[in-house]
Amino acid sequence: MSVEAPDHVLPETEFQSDVKAAVKAELEEVLDPCSCMSEHPVNIVDLGLVDDIEWDEATRTVTVHLLLTSQRCTYFLDIDDEICERVTELKAVETVDVHQVTSGEIWTADRMAEDERRARRERFERRIEEAGIEPYAERSE
């Protein structure tokens, strides 16, 4: 288990702050809208979209930093709304800010929770097999 990992927030990330831990729990209930259109909805923590959670006790403000799968994500405002709605329900929190990471960092599947990556790969392999598609590496042998 990691404690406040600097890379990004994952399901196993533990926070010393009770407020940040509660925020993470709320974020685990926010589903990625694109994944909801598939047969396998994924929450934004498991998907690796939550880059950081900041807590300012003096102003009772939570800031959630998201690295989206695309800088042009048309669902950012929907995700923002749901995060704000859920996190402001926490007693300690007065204000919630959601920021999109625009530092040039790019989301990759490596950011996903290990269990989710494994399940995604298994679904992909099952679809390939069901479709009767021979993987390229096997065709070239």
C-alpha positions as CSV (number, residue, x, y, z in Angstrom):
1,M,0.0,0.0,0.0
2,S,1.3,3.5,-0.8
3,V,0.8,6.5,1.3
4,E,0.0,9.7,-0.7
5,A,1.7,8.4,-3.9
6,P,2.9,11.4,-5.9
7,D,2.0,9.8,-9.3
8,H,-1.8,9.5,-9.2
9,V,-4.6,8.2,-7.0
10,L,-5.3,4.5,-7.2
11,P,-7.8,2.3,-5.3
12,E,-4.9,1.2,-2.9
13,T,-3.8,4.8,-2.3
14,E,-4.1,5.6,1.4
15,F,-4.3,9.2,2.7
16,Q,-3.3,10.4,6.2
17,S,-6.1,12.9,6.0
18,D,-9.6,11.6,6.8
19,V,-11.1,14.2,4.5
20,K,-8.9,13.2,1.5
21,A,-9.8,9.5,2.2
22,A,-13.5,10.3,2.3
23,V,-13.1,12.3,-1.0
24,K,-11.4,9.4,-2.6
25,A,-14.3,7.1,-1.5
26,E,-16.8,9.5,-3.1
27,L,-14.7,9.6,-6.3
28,E,-14.8,5.8,-6.5
29,E,-18.6,6.2,-7.0
30,V,-18.2,8.5,-10.0
31,L,-18.4,6.4,-13.2
32,D,-16.6,7.4,-16.4
33,P,-19.4,8.4,-18.8
34,C,-17.8,6.7,-21.8
35,S,-17.4,3.4,-19.9
36,C,-21.1,3.6,-19.0
37,M,-21.8,3.3,-22.7
38,S,-20.0,0.0,-22.8
39,E,-20.8,-3.2,-21.1
40,H,-18.3,-2.5,-18.3
41,P,-18.7,0.8,-16.4
42,V,-15.5,1.9,-14.6
43,N,-15.1,4.5,-11.9
44,I,-12.7,7.4,-12.4
45,V,-10.3,6.2,-9.7
46,D,-9.9,2.7,-11.2
47,L,-9.6,4.3,-14.6
48,G,-6.6,6.4,-13.4
49,L,-8.2,9.8,-14.1
50,V,-7.7,11.2,-10.6
51,D,-4.2,12.8,-10.6
52,D,-4.4,14.3,-7.2
53,I,-6.7,15.4,-4.3
54,E,-5.8,18.5,-2.3
55,W,-7.4,19.5,1.0
56,D,-7.2,23.1,2.4
57,E,-8.5,22.8,5.9
58,A,-8.4,26.6,6.4
59,T,-10.8,27.3,3.6
60,R,-12.5,23.8,3.7
61,T,-11.8,23.5,0.0
62,V,-11.1,20.3,-1.9
63,T,-9.4,20.4,-5.2
64,V,-9.5,17.4,-7.5
65,H,-7.1,17.2,-10.4
66,L,-8.1,15.0,-13.3
67,L,-6.0,13.7,-16.2
68,L,-8.6,12.8,-18.7
69,T,-8.2,10.2,-21.5
70,S,-8.6,13.1,-23.9
71,Q,-8.0,16.8,-23.4
72,R,-11.1,17.3,-25.5
73,C,-13.3,15.1,-23.4
74,T,-16.9,16.3,-23.9
75,Y,-18.0,14.8,-20.6
76,F,-15.7,16.8,-18.4
77,L,-18.5,19.1,-17.2
78,D,-20.7,16.1,-16.4
79,I,-17.8,14.5,-14.4
80,D,-17.1,17.9,-12.7
81,D,-20.8,18.2,-11.7
82,E,-21.0,14.7,-10.2
83,I,-17.7,15.2,-8.3
84,C,-18.9,18.5,-6.9
85,E,-22.3,17.1,-6.0
86,R,-20.9,14.1,-4.2
87,V,-17.9,15.8,-2.4
88,T,-19.9,18.8,-1.1
89,E,-22.1,16.3,0.8
90,L,-19.1,15.6,3.1
91,K,-19.5,17.6,6.3
92,A,-16.0,19.0,6.4
93,V,-16.1,20.3,2.8
94,E,-17.5,23.7,1.9
95,T,-16.0,24.2,-1.6
96,V,-15.0,21.8,-4.4
97,D,-12.8,22.7,-7.4
98,V,-12.2,20.3,-10.2
99,H,-9.2,21.0,-12.5
100,Q,-8.2,19.3,-15.7
101,V,-4.5,18.5,-15.8
102,T,-3.1,20.3,-18.9
103,S,0.6,20.0,-18.2
104,G,1.2,17.9,-21.3
105,E,1.0,14.6,-19.5
106,I,-0.9,12.0,-21.4
107,W,-3.3,9.4,-20.0
108,T,-2.3,5.8,-20.8
109,A,-3.8,2.5,-19.7
110,D,-0.8,2.1,-17.3
111,R,-2.6,4.5,-15.0
112,M,-5.5,2.1,-14.6
113,A,-5.9,0.0,-11.5
114,E,-4.1,-3.4,-12.0
115,D,-7.4,-5.4,-11.6
116,E,-9.1,-3.1,-14.2
117,R,-6.2,-3.4,-16.7
118,R,-6.3,-7.2,-16.3
119,A,-10.1,-7.3,-16.8
120,R,-9.9,-5.0,-19.8
121,R,-7.2,-7.2,-21.4
122,E,-9.3,-10.4,-20.8
123,R,-12.4,-8.7,-22.4
124,F,-10.3,-7.7,-25.4
125,E,-8.8,-11.2,-25.8
126,R,-12.3,-12.8,-25.5
127,R,-13.7,-10.5,-28.2
128,I,-10.8,-11.3,-30.5
129,E,-11.4,-15.0,-30.0
130,E,-15.1,-14.7,-30.5
131,A,-14.6,-12.8,-33.7
132,G,-12.2,-15.4,-35.0
133,I,-9.5,-12.8,-35.5
134,E,-5.9,-14.2,-35.4
135,P,-3.5,-11.8,-33.6
136,Y,-0.9,-10.3,-36.0
137,A,2.0,-11.9,-34.1
138,E,0.6,-15.3,-34.7
139,R,-0.1,-14.7,-38.4
140,S,3.5,-13.7,-39.0
141,E,5.0,-16.9,-37.6
